Amino acid sequence: MLWLEGKPGSGKSTLAKFMVKELENDPSLPQAGQRNPLQERTPSHNSPQRDKVEWIYNNPTDKSTIIARFYYSFRGGNTQTNHELMLRSIVYQIWSKNSRLFPLIRKHYRMLKDCYASERISFWSYNDLMCALESLCGVDFDLRTFIIVDGMDESNNDRRVDILKFLLNLALPNPKSSCIFNIFITSRPENNINSGLRQVPHHIKLQEVNEEDIRMVVGRWIRRMVSEDKCKEEILQKVKEYIMEHSHGVFMWVTLVQRDLEQHIDDGGYSNSSLDTRLRSLPKELGGKDGFYRAMVNLLVEKYKENQEQQERGRRILAWVTFAERPISVTELQDALATPSKLGITDFSTYVLEDNRPHQLDKAILSSCGGLAEVNIAILLSTFKLIMHS
């Protein structure tokens, strides 16, 4: 097991996705199962050996290296924070990649199917899914399984310690098993995660090893600014020194600082002194009462301080997308906003919902909420949840 711990914005999810891509394209990892001619013979229908052989048939598309991933996220609501759904996703990804794995769960599957038909239990519970993954230790052929779990800190607190213990045990070497597990977990620093993973031998604190990568990112930005004749290199070198001193391994903070300074430069009329003053006035953290996220909210409040209607719309949008149990559609938000906010003084005998349903809501979301909410395939997602969390 490898545990990657990092502050918000330090690049955990980026590395998790990069790892999946690299594993999928790694030529040194066998992607197809070893074919056994003896197992490819299918007995006649009446053969007493048919049932025994057909389940060990080696399909040419079977994988001997399987990569399964799950990305926890507040933005996806319950479907992306629930541990049972995480296990279900991982089990599905693994079993769909190799037909020879079905015998491991065949008996359990049939029992659950019978119980489900009689409505005695739900199909594939949390514990059933754990048993399925544990059954992989019983394979009789070489199998390597990579499980990548990103954003553990965004998962439900309920059962989180249990899940961490389960994954940790799954990754322990088992000399009696032909299945090798490689498990990769990313998280922000949180007490129950730190406690659950304290025995992990491979632990990287990302903010402690990001310095050289951030130096490269800032250097690339400086070269672009100079090549576009926006600013002199000697001025930006002083900016680089300041960024390196205060970044603390957080790429997102570096990006926000660069964007702000570039906008300040593009506006024209800046001096060396004003640029330095601007740089030192920027927040030194992402979260917190004086962080970048709070500054974004303050800018919205300041922008619409004379427009109470716009302020109220922004508050209502952020409230709905933040506290909804699942991501809500744009149509649902239109209905929510059409509902009067002051129910006590509304005459419902004359109130027409359709007349109050907002149009071009995607534009209103952008203007009222800045970058704190976005529309993704007609579904509203909120980075405001992440701001509150951080």
C-alpha positions as CSV (number, residue, x, y, z in Angstrom):
1,M,0.0,0.0,0.0
2,L,1.1,3.5,-0.8
3,W,-0.5,6.4,1.0
4,L,-0.2,9.9,-0.6
5,E,-1.1,12.6,1.9
6,G,-1.3,16.2,0.9
7,K,-2.9,19.6,1.6
8,P,-5.8,20.8,-0.6
9,G,-4.4,21.8,-4.0
10,S,-1.1,19.9,-3.7
11,G,-1.8,17.7,-6.7
12,K,-3.1,14.4,-5.2
13,S,-5.9,13.8,-7.7
14,T,-3.7,14.8,-10.6
15,L,-1.2,12.2,-9.5
16,A,-3.9,9.5,-9.0
17,K,-5.2,10.0,-12.5
18,F,-1.6,10.1,-13.9
19,M,-0.9,6.8,-12.1
20,V,-3.9,5.1,-13.7
21,K,-2.8,6.3,-17.1
22,E,0.7,5.1,-16.6
23,L,-0.4,1.7,-15.4
24,E,-2.7,1.2,-18.3
25,N,0.1,2.0,-20.8
26,D,2.9,0.2,-18.9
27,P,4.3,-2.4,-21.4
28,S,6.1,-4.3,-18.6
29,L,2.7,-5.2,-17.0
30,P,1.1,-8.3,-18.6
31,Q,-2.4,-7.2,-19.7
32,A,-3.7,-10.5,-21.0
33,G,-4.0,-13.8,-19.1
34,Q,-1.7,-16.8,-20.0
35,R,-3.6,-19.1,-22.3
36,N,-3.8,-22.8,-21.3
37,P,-4.8,-25.0,-24.3
38,L,-6.1,-27.7,-21.9
39,Q,-8.6,-25.2,-20.5
40,E,-9.8,-24.1,-23.9
41,R,-11.5,-27.4,-24.7
42,T,-15.2,-27.2,-24.1
43,P,-16.7,-30.6,-23.3
44,S,-19.9,-31.8,-24.9
45,H,-23.2,-30.7,-23.3
46,N,-23.7,-34.0,-21.6
47,S,-20.2,-34.4,-20.3
48,P,-20.0,-34.8,-16.5
49,Q,-17.0,-32.5,-16.6
50,R,-18.7,-29.7,-18.4
51,D,-19.7,-27.7,-15.4
52,K,-16.2,-28.0,-13.9
53,V,-14.3,-26.9,-17.0
54,E,-16.5,-24.2,-18.4
55,W,-15.8,-21.9,-15.4
56,I,-12.0,-22.1,-15.8
57,Y,-12.0,-21.4,-19.5
58,N,-9.5,-18.8,-20.2
59,N,-11.1,-16.1,-22.3
60,P,-8.5,-14.4,-24.6
61,T,-9.7,-11.0,-23.3
62,D,-9.1,-11.9,-19.7
63,K,-6.7,-9.6,-17.9
64,S,-3.9,-10.8,-15.6
65,T,-3.3,-7.2,-14.5
66,I,-6.4,-5.4,-13.4
67,I,-6.7,-1.7,-12.6
68,A,-9.7,-0.5,-10.6
69,R,-10.2,3.1,-9.4
70,F,-12.6,5.2,-7.4
71,Y,-12.6,8.9,-6.8
72,Y,-14.4,10.1,-3.7
73,S,-15.9,13.6,-4.2
74,F,-18.2,15.9,-2.3
75,R,-19.3,17.3,-5.6
76,G,-21.0,14.0,-6.6
77,G,-23.2,13.8,-3.5
78,N,-23.9,10.4,-1.9
79,T,-22.9,8.4,-5.1
80,Q,-19.3,9.6,-4.7
81,T,-18.9,9.6,-1.0
82,N,-20.5,6.3,0.0
83,H,-18.2,3.4,0.9
84,E,-20.6,0.6,-0.2
85,L,-20.8,2.2,-3.6
86,M,-17.0,2.5,-3.7
87,L,-16.7,-1.3,-3.0
88,R,-19.4,-2.1,-5.6
89,S,-17.6,-0.1,-8.2
90,I,-14.2,-1.8,-7.4
91,V,-15.8,-5.3,-7.5
92,Y,-17.5,-4.6,-10.8
93,Q,-14.3,-3.3,-12.4
94,I,-12.3,-6.3,-11.3
95,W,-14.7,-9.1,-12.1
96,S,-15.6,-7.6,-15.5
97,K,-12.0,-7.9,-16.5
98,N,-11.5,-11.6,-16.0
99,S,-14.1,-14.4,-16.6
100,R,-12.1,-16.8,-14.5
101,L,-12.9,-14.9,-11.3
102,F,-16.6,-15.8,-11.3
103,P,-16.2,-19.2,-9.6
104,L,-14.8,-17.4,-6.5
105,I,-18.2,-15.8,-5.9
106,R,-20.5,-18.2,-7.7
107,K,-21.9,-19.9,-4.6
108,H,-22.4,-16.6,-2.8
109,Y,-24.0,-15.1,-5.9
110,R,-26.6,-17.9,-6.2
111,M,-27.4,-17.7,-2.5
112,L,-27.9,-13.9,-2.7
113,K,-30.0,-14.3,-5.9
114,D,-32.3,-16.7,-4.2
115,C,-32.7,-14.5,-1.1
116,Y,-33.2,-11.4,-3.3
117,A,-36.0,-13.2,-5.2
118,S,-37.8,-13.9,-1.9
119,E,-37.1,-10.3,-0.8
120,R,-35.4,-11.5,2.4
121,I,-32.3,-9.3,1.9
122,S,-30.8,-6.6,-0.3
123,F,-28.6,-7.8,-3.1
124,W,-24.8,-7.5,-2.5
125,S,-24.5,-5.7,0.8
126,Y,-21.4,-3.9,2.2
127,N,-20.2,-7.1,3.8
128,D,-20.9,-9.2,0.7
129,L,-18.7,-6.9,-1.4
130,M,-15.9,-7.1,1.2
131,C,-16.2,-11.0,1.0
132,A,-16.0,-10.8,-2.8
133,L,-12.7,-8.8,-2.7
134,E,-11.3,-11.1,0.0
135,S,-12.1,-14.1,-2.2
136,L,-9.5,-12.9,-4.7
137,C,-6.9,-14.4,-2.4
138,G,-8.1,-17.8,-3.5
139,V,-7.3,-17.5,-7.2
140,D,-5.2,-20.3,-8.6
141,F,-3.5,-18.3,-11.4
142,D,-1.2,-15.2,-11.3
143,L,-3.2,-12.1,-10.9
144,R,-2.1,-8.5,-10.1
145,T,-4.8,-6.0,-8.9
146,F,-4.2,-2.3,-8.6
147,I,-6.8,-0.4,-6.5
148,I,-6.6,3.4,-6.7
149,V,-8.8,5.3,-4.2
150,D,-8.6,9.1,-4.4
151,G,-9.9,11.6,-2.0
152,M,-10.5,9.4,1.1
153,D,-11.1,12.6,3.2
154,E,-14.1,13.3,1.0
155,S,-15.7,10.0,1.9
156,N,-18.4,9.5,4.5
157,N,-17.0,9.5,8.0
158,D,-19.3,6.5,8.8
159,R,-17.3,3.3,8.2
160,R,-14.2,5.2,7.0
161,V,-12.0,3.6,9.7
162,D,-13.4,0.2,8.8
163,I,-12.7,0.7,5.1
164,L,-9.1,1.8,5.8
165,K,-8.5,-1.3,8.0
166,F,-10.0,-3.5,5.3
167,L,-7.9,-2.1,2.5
168,L,-4.8,-2.2,4.7
169,N,-5.4,-5.9,5.4
170,L,-6.1,-6.6,1.8
171,A,-2.6,-5.2,0.8
172,L,-0.7,-7.4,3.3
173,P,1.6,-9.9,1.6
174,N,0.0,-13.4,1.4
175,P,2.5,-16.1,0.4
176,K,-0.4,-18.6,0.0
177,S,-2.2,-16.5,-2.6
178,S,-1.5,-16.0,-6.3
179,C,-3.1,-12.6,-6.2
180,I,-1.0,-9.5,-5.5
181,F,-2.7,-6.4,-4.4
182,N,-1.2,-2.9,-4.9
183,I,-3.4,-0.3,-3.2
184,F,-2.9,3.5,-3.6
185,I,-4.8,5.9,-1.4
186,T,-4.8,9.7,-1.4
187,S,-6.1,12.0,1.3
188,R,-5.8,15.3,3.0
189,P,-4.4,15.3,6.5
190,E,-7.2,14.1,8.8
191,N,-7.0,12.5,12.2
192,N,-9.0,9.3,11.6
193,I,-7.2,8.7,8.3
194,N,-3.8,9.3,9.9
195,S,-4.7,6.9,12.7
196,G,-6.1,4.3,10.4
197,L,-3.0,4.4,8.0
198,R,-0.2,5.0,10.5
199,Q,1.1,1.4,9.9
200,V,1.5,2.0,6.2
201,P,5.2,1.6,5.3
202,H,5.0,3.7,2.2
203,H,3.8,7.2,3.1
204,I,4.5,10.4,1.1
205,K,3.6,13.8,2.4
206,L,3.1,15.6,-0.9
207,Q,3.7,19.1,0.3
208,E,7.2,18.1,1.5
209,V,8.3,16.8,-1.9
210,N,6.7,19.3,-4.3
211,E,9.3,22.0,-4.2
212,E,11.2,21.2,-7.4
213,D,8.0,20.6,-9.4
214,I,6.6,24.0,-8.3
215,R,10.0,25.6,-9.2
216,M,9.6,24.1,-12.7
217,V,6.0,25.4,-13.0
218,V,6.9,28.9,-11.9
219,G,10.0,28.9,-14.2
220,R,7.8,27.9,-17.2
221,W,5.4,30.7,-16.3
222,I,8.2,33.3,-16.2
223,R,9.6,32.2,-19.5
224,R,6.2,32.6,-21.1
225,M,5.6,36.0,-19.6
226,V,9.0,37.2,-20.8
227,S,8.6,35.7,-24.3
228,E,5.2,37.5,-24.6
229,D,7.0,40.7,-23.5
230,K,4.6,41.2,-20.5
231,C,7.3,41.7,-17.9
232,K,11.0,41.7,-17.4
233,E,12.7,38.5,-16.1
234,E,14.5,40.2,-13.3
235,I,11.3,41.4,-11.8
236,L,9.6,38.0,-12.1
237,Q,12.6,36.3,-10.5
238,K,11.8,38.2,-7.3
239,V,8.2,37.0,-7.6
240,K,9.5,33.4,-8.0
241,E,11.5,33.7,-4.8
242,Y,8.4,34.8,-2.9
243,I,6.3,32.1,-4.3
244,M,8.8,29.4,-3.5
245,E,9.0,30.6,0.1
246,H,5.2,30.6,0.7
247,S,3.8,27.9,-1.6
248,H,4.3,25.0,0.9
249,G,3.8,22.5,-1.8
250,V,0.4,23.7,-2.9
251,F,0.1,24.0,-6.7
252,M,-3.4,25.5,-6.5
253,W,-2.1,28.5,-4.5
254,V,0.7,29.0,-7.0
255,T,-1.7,29.0,-9.9
256,L,-4.0,31.5,-8.2
257,V,-1.1,33.8,-7.4
258,Q,0.2,33.6,-11.0
259,R,-3.3,34.4,-12.4
260,D,-3.8,37.4,-10.2
261,L,-0.4,38.8,-10.9
262,E,-0.8,38.2,-14.7
263,Q,-4.1,40.0,-14.6
264,H,-2.5,42.9,-12.7
265,I,0.2,43.1,-15.3
266,D,-2.2,42.9,-18.2
267,D,-4.3,45.8,-16.8
268,G,-1.2,48.0,-17.5
269,G,0.2,50.9,-15.5
270,Y,1.9,48.7,-12.9
271,S,5.3,49.5,-11.4
272,N,7.9,47.3,-9.7
273,S,6.6,48.6,-6.4
274,S,2.9,48.1,-7.1
275,L,3.5,44.5,-8.3
276,D,5.5,43.7,-5.2
277,T,2.7,45.2,-3.0
278,R,0.1,43.3,-4.9
279,L,2.0,40.0,-4.5
280,R,2.5,40.5,-0.7
281,S,-1.2,41.4,-0.2
282,L,-2.4,38.1,-1.7
283,P,-3.7,35.4,0.7
284,K,-1.1,32.9,1.8
285,E,-3.5,30.0,2.2
286,L,-6.4,28.6,0.2
287,G,-8.9,28.1,3.0
288,G,-9.5,29.9,6.3
289,K,-10.9,33.3,7.0
290,D,-8.1,35.1,5.2
291,G,-7.6,32.5,2.4
292,F,-8.1,32.7,-1.3
293,Y,-11.5,31.1,-1.2
294,R,-12.8,33.6,1.4
295,A,-11.4,36.4,-0.8
296,M,-13.4,35.0,-3.8
297,V,-16.6,35.2,-1.7
298,N,-15.7,38.7,-0.5
299,L,-15.2,39.9,-4.0
300,L,-18.7,38.6,-5.0
301,V,-20.2,40.4,-2.0
302,E,-18.4,43.6,-2.8
303,K,-19.3,43.3,-6.5
304,Y,-23.1,43.1,-5.8
305,K,-23.3,45.2,-2.6
306,E,-25.7,47.6,-4.4
307,N,-27.7,44.7,-6.0
308,Q,-29.7,42.9,-3.3
309,E,-31.5,40.7,-5.9
310,Q,-28.2,39.4,-7.3
311,Q,-26.9,38.8,-3.8
312,E,-30.0,36.8,-2.8
313,R,-29.9,34.8,-6.0
314,G,-26.2,33.9,-5.4
315,R,-27.0,32.9,-1.7
316,R,-29.9,30.6,-2.8
317,I,-28.0,29.0,-5.6
318,L,-25.0,28.2,-3.3
319,A,-27.3,26.9,-0.6
320,W,-29.1,24.5,-2.9
321,V,-26.0,23.1,-4.6
322,T,-24.0,22.9,-1.3
323,F,-26.6,21.2,0.9
324,A,-28.4,19.0,-1.6
325,E,-27.9,15.3,-0.9
326,R,-27.0,14.8,-4.6
327,P,-26.0,17.0,-7.5
328,I,-29.2,18.7,-8.7
329,S,-30.1,19.4,-12.3
330,V,-30.5,22.9,-13.8
331,T,-34.2,22.3,-14.2
332,E,-34.5,21.4,-10.5
333,L,-32.7,24.5,-9.5
334,Q,-35.0,26.6,-11.7
335,D,-38.0,25.2,-9.8
336,A,-36.3,25.8,-6.4
337,L,-35.5,29.4,-7.3
338,A,-39.0,29.9,-8.6
339,T,-40.4,29.1,-5.1
340,P,-40.8,32.3,-3.1
341,S,-38.2,32.8,-0.4
342,K,-40.6,34.7,1.9
343,L,-43.4,32.2,2.2
344,G,-45.1,34.1,5.1
345,I,-45.9,37.2,3.0
346,T,-46.6,35.4,-0.3
347,D,-50.2,35.3,-1.6
348,F,-50.3,31.8,-3.3
349,S,-53.7,32.4,-4.8
350,T,-52.1,34.8,-7.3
351,Y,-48.5,33.4,-7.3
352,V,-47.6,31.7,-10.6
353,L,-44.6,29.5,-10.4
354,E,-43.9,29.5,-14.2
355,D,-43.7,33.4,-14.2
356,N,-40.9,33.2,-11.6
357,R,-38.8,30.5,-13.1
358,P,-35.4,32.0,-14.1
359,H,-34.2,31.8,-17.7
360,Q,-30.6,31.5,-18.9
361,L,-29.7,30.1,-15.5
362,D,-26.2,29.0,-16.6
363,K,-25.3,32.7,-17.0
364,A,-26.8,33.6,-13.7
365,I,-24.8,30.9,-12.0
366,L,-21.6,32.3,-13.4
367,S,-22.4,35.9,-12.6
368,S,-23.9,35.3,-9.1
369,C,-21.5,32.6,-7.9
370,G,-18.3,33.4,-9.7
371,G,-16.3,30.2,-10.0
372,L,-17.9,28.6,-6.9
373,A,-20.5,26.6,-8.8
374,E,-20.5,25.2,-12.3
375,V,-22.8,23.4,-14.7
376,N,-21.5,20.0,-15.9
377,I,-23.7,18.2,-18.4
378,A,-26.8,19.9,-17.1
379,I,-25.9,19.0,-13.5
380,L,-24.8,21.6,-10.9
381,L,-21.6,20.9,-9.0
382,S,-20.4,23.0,-6.2
383,T,-16.8,23.8,-5.3
384,F,-18.3,25.6,-2.4
385,K,-18.5,22.3,-0.6
386,L,-14.8,21.9,-1.0
387,I,-14.3,25.5,0.3
388,M,-16.4,24.8,3.4
389,H,-14.4,21.5,4.0
390,S,-11.0,23.2,3.7
